[in-house]
Amino acid sequence: MSEEKSALELSTYSKDTPIGRPDVDGRAGVFVPTDEFDLDNTTTIRKGAGVVGYGNLDGSLTVYFEANRFDDSSLHKWENKARKAYDRMVMGSPTVSKIAKIDSKMLEQVGVIDGMGINLKHPERLSMWLARSDLSDTAPEQNIVLWKK
């Protein structure tokens, strides 16, 4: 028999975290790793990655990420990485840049992304993530990044 968990243990993301994979142009969360995420010993999310995703009913997160592993010049800016990960997620594209279930304590939601753009609610946390990754020059210039004008 499985051990029951308290509501606090089960749901550590906020009420703003979308639940379930969004449709095209739908809303998803934008995340950065917390101190609990072992960045130095991971084979998944790399430094400076754009990480987007959604909550699962069991309190975990499903995330897609893009770290520009192959140095594509169009993916230098962080917002372009986040957009690439978002596009993969909403299209259901096959990719190795996905974690089907990760403990929500490993990531912190810093904003939302949808088909129109990104709205950063905690830009200082994104700045800390990019500084920790030595990629501060890739940060968005504003808290709101629009794709369509």
N, C-alpha and C positions, 0 to 999 in steps of 0.2 A: 504494500500500500504506500502511495506517495505521501510525503510530508506536506502538510498545508503551509502556505506562505501567507504572511500578513499582506494587506493591501499596500502598505508602504514598500515592502520588498518586491511586490509584483509590478508596480507601476512607478518608475522613477522619472519618466519623462513628463512634460507639462501637458496641460489641457490643450495647448496649441499644436501638439504633435499630431499630424494627420494619421489616421488608422487605415491600413490597407493600401495596396498599390494604386496610385492615381491614374486616371485616364489621361490621354493626350491633353495637355494644357492644364491638368489638375494640379492641386497643391501638395507639396511635400516639404519635409523639414530639411534644413541645412544644419550640418553638425560639424563639430571639431572634437578631436580626442581629448579626454580628460586626463588627469595625472594617473588615473587607474589603468589607462591603456599603455601597455609595455611597447612603446614605439621603437626602442632599440632592439628588441628581439621578435619583431613581428615579420611575417612574410606577406602581409596583406596591405593595409593602409600605409602608404609611404608619406614621408614628410611633405607638407605643403599641398596635400591632396584636397580636391573639392569633394566633399562627402555629402550626399543627399539620401533621404530615405523616408521611411514611415514606420509607425508603430504596429506591432502585432498584438493580438488579443491576449497573449500570455505575458505581456509586459516587456518583451524583447523588441529589438529594432531590426529591420531589414534595411541595409544600406548599399548603395552603389557609390563608387568612387572613381576618380581620375587623378593620376599624379603625373601625367606626361612623361612616362617612363622612357619613351622613344624620342624625346626632345623635339616634338612638333612645334614649330614657331607659332602656330595659331593657338596653341594651348599654354603659352607662357603666362598669361594673366590668370589669376585664381578664378575669376568669374567664368572664364571660358572652360576651365576644368569642371566647375560645378555644373555648367550648362551641358557639357558632354555627358557627364554622369546622369543628369536628369533625363536627357534625351534617351539614353539607353534604358533607363528605368521605365519611362512611360510607354516606350515602344516594346518593352519586354524582350529586348535584344539579348541574345546569348552573349555572355561575357564572363571572364574570370574575375573582373573587377566588381564583385558583388559578395556580400556576406549575408547569407540567408537569415541568420539569427545571431545577434550580438547582444550581450547584456547592456541594458540602457545606461548603466553606471559608467560604461567605457566611453560614452559620447555625450556631449552637451549640445543641445539645440541652440543655435545662435541666430536663426532666422527662418524664413520660408522662401520657397522657390515655386514658380508656376510657369505657365506658358508665356506670361508677360514679362517676367524678370525675377529679381531677387530682392527681398526686403530684409535687411539685417537689423535685428532687434538688439543684438549685443556685438556691435562691431569691434569693441575692445577685445573680446575673447577671440575673434577671428584674427585680429592684429597680433595677439599673443601667440596663436598657433603658427602664423606665418613667420613671426620673428624667431620662434623656437626652431622653425624649419630653415632659417636663413633665407627666406623668400619674401621679405617685407616689401620688396619692389613690385610684387605681383598683386598686392592688395587693391581692392576697388577704390576708386577715388571718392565715392559717395556711399551712403548707407542703402540707397535704392539704385539698382541697376536695371534698366529697362531694355528688353529685346526689341519690342515693337513700339514704334512712336506714332 
